[in-house]
């Protein structure tokens, strides 16, 4: 499955890299691309339960998950 997660607070490439690393560490995520220009994180995953873990990984970096 694929999902776009809109975020606030990811302003540059360094922050996007931190988001990608944190999300990639979540079991069940098969790919992740963070785009500060679009303020979104695109993930591929296998199980819907992963989405909550991904959101938690993003917010742990001080970035707000908008949806």
KAJONOR-V940696 format. One record per residue. PSI is psi in degrees with one decimal (999 if undefined). OMEGA is omega as a letter, one per 40 degrees, with the letter a starting at -180 (none if undefined). D_FIRST is the distance of its C-alpha to the first C-alpha in Angstrom with 1 decimal. Layout:
PSI&OMEGA&D_FIRST, PSI&OMEGA&D_FIRST
This chain:
159.4&i&0.0, 144.8&a&3.8, 141.1&i&6.9, 128.8&i&10.5, 120.0&i&13.0, 138.3&a&16.6, 162.6&i&19.3, 132.7&i&23.1, 2.7&i&25.2, 93.0&a&23.5, -17.8&a&26.4, 176.1&a&26.6, -34.0&i&25.2, -44.0&i&26.4, -40.5&i&24.6, -40.3&i&21.3, -41.7&i&21.9, -40.7&i&22.5, -46.8&i&19.2, -44.1&a&17.3, -43.2&a&19.4, -42.5&a&18.9, -38.6&i&15.1, -28.9&a&15.0, -12.5&i&17.3, 125.5&i&15.0, 131.1&i&14.2, -13.8&i&10.7, 125.3&a&9.7, -25.5&i&9.6, 155.6&i&10.5, 138.8&i&11.9, 120.6&i&14.2, 132.0&a&16.6, 105.8&i&18.8, -30.9&i&22.0, -37.1&a&23.1, -5.8&a&20.3, 46.8&a&20.1, 157.7&i&16.3, 124.0&a&13.9, 123.0&a&10.7, 149.0&i&8.2, 134.9&a&5.5, 166.2&a&5.4, -26.1&a&6.0, 134.8&a&7.8, -27.8&i&8.3, -20.8&a&11.7, -30.1&a&10.7, -43.0&i&10.6, -39.7&i&14.3, -38.5&i&15.1, -46.3&i&13.7, -41.6&i&15.8, -39.4&i&18.7, -39.9&a&18.6, -47.5&a&18.8, -26.5&i&21.5, -17.5&i&23.4, 2.1&a&24.1, 18.8&i&25.8, 133.1&a&23.1, 131.9&i&22.4, 121.7&a&18.9, -25.0&i&19.4, 999&none&16.2
